[in-house]
């Protein structure tokens, strides 16, 4: 069975959409497009290989490059999320998740859930209480990815959030958690 996860697919599909149809004036580079296509087709290992080749400094360079598009950022952040047991990748994701750019923060929070570092649980708890709805929305998806049942009550709380996007992410995460439980019991 593939270790590919649905939220990771959503992350990659969003970046593909941005890469194909553009976001603002910047177009994604060919490398980011390939990474995003790999994510959509379930080739998580290919993304991990690309991220490993680039290394954390290479992925951070993409994020710092003013010529980088949103799709480039999502590809780099997705790559960081595949680098499990990598403290530098975790630190980079935490910086992005706490940073001023809410879109990078959104994808970084989800990538933290995918990466699954030990400190992720507390970070997701923190982001679920953020004053920024975009961070709360990402926390719901990150909690699903992380898979720690002690955090699931935060999704139930998010179902009562005033922000519609947060509620939608909570509903989606809750359904996916239920589906994962049903699949595991088969």
VENNOR-V989860 format. One record per residue. N is the residue number from 1. RES is the residue in three letters. SS is DSSP state (alpha for helix, beta for strand, coil for the rest). PSI is psi in whole degrees, 0 to 359 (none if undefined). BURIAL is b if it has 16 or more other C-alpha atoms within 10 Angstrom, else e. Layout:
((N	RES	SS	PSI	BURIAL) (N	RES	SS	PSI	BURIAL))
//
This chain:
((1	UNK	coil	140	e) (2	UNK	coil	147	e) (3	UNK	coil	7	e) (4	UNK	coil	134	b) (5	UNK	coil	148	e) (6	UNK	alpha	320	b) (7	UNK	alpha	326	b) (8	UNK	alpha	321	b) (9	UNK	alpha	319	b) (10	UNK	alpha	318	e) (11	UNK	alpha	314	b) (12	UNK	alpha	322	b) (13	UNK	alpha	321	b) (14	UNK	alpha	317	b) (15	UNK	alpha	326	b) (16	UNK	alpha	315	b) (17	UNK	alpha	316	e) (18	UNK	alpha	318	b) (19	UNK	alpha	318	b) (20	UNK	alpha	319	e) (21	UNK	alpha	356	e) (22	UNK	coil	154	b) (23	UNK	beta	107	e) (24	UNK	coil	215	e) (25	UNK	coil	348	e) (26	UNK	beta	137	e) (27	UNK	coil	142	b) (28	UNK	coil	145	b) (29	UNK	coil	164	e) (30	UNK	alpha	325	e) (31	UNK	alpha	316	e) (32	UNK	alpha	321	b) (33	UNK	alpha	317	b) (34	UNK	alpha	318	b) (35	UNK	alpha	316	b) (36	UNK	alpha	323	b) (37	UNK	alpha	321	b) (38	UNK	alpha	320	b) (39	UNK	alpha	318	b) (40	UNK	alpha	324	b) (41	UNK	coil	8	e) (42	UNK	coil	16	b) (43	UNK	coil	61	b) (44	UNK	alpha	325	b) (45	UNK	alpha	324	e) (46	UNK	alpha	321	b) (47	UNK	alpha	317	b) (48	UNK	alpha	318	b) (49	UNK	alpha	315	e) (50	UNK	alpha	315	b) (51	UNK	alpha	321	b) (52	UNK	alpha	318	b) (53	UNK	alpha	317	e) (54	UNK	alpha	321	b) (55	UNK	alpha	164	b) (56	UNK	alpha	315	b) (57	UNK	alpha	322	e) (58	UNK	alpha	321	e) (59	UNK	alpha	320	b) (60	UNK	alpha	327	b) (61	UNK	alpha	322	e) (62	UNK	alpha	317	b) (63	UNK	alpha	331	b) (64	UNK	alpha	343	e) (65	UNK	coil	119	e) (66	UNK	coil	341	e) (67	UNK	coil	353	e) (68	UNK	coil	139	b) (69	UNK	coil	174	b) (70	UNK	alpha	321	b) (71	UNK	alpha	323	b) (72	UNK	alpha	316	b) (73	UNK	alpha	314	b) (74	UNK	alpha	320	b) (75	UNK	alpha	315	b) (76	UNK	alpha	317	b) (77	UNK	alpha	319	b) (78	UNK	alpha	318	b) (79	UNK	alpha	315	b) (80	UNK	alpha	322	b) (81	UNK	alpha	339	b) (82	UNK	alpha	350	b) (83	UNK	coil	80	b) (84	UNK	coil	151	e) (85	UNK	coil	33	e) (86	UNK	coil	103	e) (87	UNK	alpha	326	e) (88	UNK	alpha	320	e) (89	UNK	alpha	318	b) (90	UNK	alpha	314	b) (91	UNK	alpha	319	e) (92	UNK	alpha	317	b) (93	UNK	alpha	320	b) (94	UNK	alpha	316	b) (95	UNK	alpha	315	e) (96	UNK	alpha	317	b) (97	UNK	alpha	328	b) (98	UNK	alpha	358	b) (99	UNK	coil	177	e) (100	UNK	coil	333	e) (101	UNK	coil	107	e) (102	UNK	alpha	330	b) (103	UNK	alpha	316	b) (104	UNK	alpha	320	b) (105	UNK	alpha	316	b) (106	UNK	alpha	306	b) (107	UNK	alpha	326	b) (108	UNK	alpha	321	b) (109	UNK	alpha	317	b) (110	UNK	alpha	316	b) (111	UNK	alpha	327	b) (112	UNK	alpha	319	b) (113	UNK	alpha	319	b) (114	UNK	alpha	315	b) (115	UNK	alpha	320	b) (116	UNK	coil	30	b) (117	UNK	coil	152	b) (118	UNK	coil	326	e) (119	UNK	coil	357	e) (120	UNK	alpha	322	b) (121	UNK	alpha	311	b) (122	UNK	alpha	324	e) (123	UNK	alpha	317	b) (124	UNK	alpha	323	b) (125	UNK	alpha	315	b) (126	UNK	alpha	311	e) (127	UNK	alpha	333	b) (128	UNK	alpha	342	b) (129	UNK	coil	8	e) (130	UNK	coil	147	e) (131	UNK	coil	343	e) (132	UNK	coil	119	e) (133	UNK	alpha	324	b) (134	UNK	alpha	322	b) (135	UNK	alpha	322	b) (136	UNK	alpha	320	b) (137	UNK	alpha	312	b) (138	UNK	alpha	325	b) (139	UNK	alpha	321	b) (140	UNK	alpha	314	b) (141	UNK	alpha	322	b) (142	UNK	alpha	323	b) (143	UNK	alpha	317	b) (144	UNK	alpha	310	b) (145	UNK	alpha	317	b) (146	UNK	alpha	322	b) (147	UNK	coil	19	b) (148	UNK	coil	112	e) (149	UNK	alpha	336	e) (150	UNK	alpha	343	e) (151	UNK	alpha	349	b) (152	UNK	alpha	328	b) (153	UNK	alpha	335	e) (154	UNK	alpha	328	b) (155	UNK	alpha	319	b) (156	UNK	alpha	319	b) (157	UNK	alpha	318	e) (158	UNK	alpha	337	b) (159	UNK	coil	341	b) (160	UNK	coil	9	e) (161	UNK	coil	150	b) (162	UNK	coil	337	e) (163	UNK	coil	129	e) (164	UNK	alpha	322	e) (165	UNK	alpha	323	b) (166	UNK	alpha	314	b) (167	UNK	alpha	317	b) (168	UNK	alpha	318	b) (169	UNK	alpha	323	b) (170	UNK	alpha	317	b) (171	UNK	alpha	315	b) (172	UNK	alpha	313	b) (173	UNK	alpha	318	b) (174	UNK	alpha	316	b) (175	UNK	alpha	316	e) (176	UNK	alpha	323	b) (177	UNK	alpha	316	b) (178	UNK	alpha	318	e) (179	UNK	alpha	319	e) (180	UNK	alpha	319	e) (181	UNK	alpha	319	e) (182	UNK	alpha	320	e) (183	UNK	alpha	324	e) (184	UNK	alpha	331	e) (185	UNK	coil	355	e) (186	UNK	coil	none	e))
//
